[in-house]
Amino acid sequence: MEKIRMDCMKNGPYKVVGDLLIVDANGKSVSAQGATTYHLCRCGGSGKKPFCDGTHAKIKFVSE
């Protein structure tokens, strides 16, 4: 089984790399076919949740 790596980017999203399936609350896959890298929102402000849309920079999200 391939390992999946998740990094917290300083003041930004989670960067997730690997063969990953992302499923919404209704059970629908929201993963992009063939993609192996995702940036997931952790500031709570993205309009494309669970994906990052850069809002963290606009709202000056700060995190260690």
URWOLIN-V545342 format. One record per residue. N is the residue number from 0. RES is the residue in one small letter. BURIAL is # if it has 9 or more other ideal C-beta (glycine too) atoms within 8 Angstrom, else .. Layout:
BEGIN
N;RES;BURIAL  N;RES;BURIAL
END
This chain:
BEGIN
0;m;.  1;e;.  2;k;.  3;i;#  4;r;.  5;m;.  6;d;.  7;c;.  8;m;#  9;k;.  10;n;.  11;g;#  12;p;#  13;y;#  14;k;#  15;v;#  16;v;#  17;g;#  18;d;.  19;l;#  20;l;.  21;i;#  22;v;.  23;d;.  24;a;.  25;n;.  26;g;.  27;k;.  28;s;.  29;v;.  30;s;#  31;a;.  32;q;.  33;g;.  34;a;.  35;t;.  36;t;.  37;y;#  38;h;#  39;l;#  40;c;#  41;r;#  42;c;#  43;g;.  44;g;#  45;s;#  46;g;.  47;k;.  48;k;.  49;p;.  50;f;#  51;c;#  52;d;.  53;g;.  54;t;#  55;h;#  56;a;.  57;k;.  58;i;.  59;k;.  60;f;#  61;v;.  62;s;.  63;e;.
END
